[in-house]
Amino acid sequence: MPVVQLANLVPVAKTTGTNRIVPGFAIPYPLGNPEMTEEQQHQMRRHRIEVCLDALTTPIEEQTVFKVKI
């Protein structure tokens, strides 16, 4: 079963053997940023979840960190 880890600490996710990794924003705010407007936070969250869903359906051969733009 494919699994994606949304990780704030990508190096830790790598050492634990996670195959599909999507970086979070920050340790206390994995899917948000209190300095952003509500709309900006919504866009950030939506983008990260879309990256996670794409990662689930992407065939991989080795550990992969998927890029986020926001």
N, C-alpha and C positions, 0 to 999 in steps of 0.2 A: 504494500500500500504506500503510495507516494505521500511524503510529509514535507512541509516547509516550516522552518523555524524562523520566526521574526525575532531577530536577535539584536540587542543593543551592544553586546560585546561579541563581535564577529570572531575575534581570535579564540575565544572560549568555545563558541559553537564549532569552530574548526577542530579544536582539540578533542571535542566530545564525539566527533565523527558524523555530525549532521551533514546530510548530502545536499540539501537545498536550503540556502540561507538568504534571507532578505534582511538588510540592515534596518534597524529601528532608528528613531531620531536621537534619543538620548536616554540614559539610564532611568531617570524618573519619569520620562515622557516618551514611551516607545512609539506612540501614534499621535503625538500632539506637541504643540509648542505654545506655552502660555503667552508668549510675546506676539503671536500671530492673531489676526482677527478670526472670528468664528468661521467665516467663509474660507479663509486660507487653511485653517486646520482641517475643515471638511475635505478640501481638495487634496491635502497631504494624506489624510487617512484613506481616501478613495484610491489615490494612486498606489499607495503601498499595498492595499488589499488586492488591487488589480495585478500588481507585480507578483504577489503571492499566488494568485490563481493561475497566472501564466506559468509560474515556476512549477506548479503541480502538474501541468500538462506538457512540460518540456522534457523530452528524453535526455538523460544525462548519463555519462560514463564515469564521471569522477565528481568529487565534491565541487559545488558551484556556488558562488556568491552572485546573486542577481542584483543588478544596478537599479537604483532609484534616482529620480531626477529632482524631487522636491525634498 
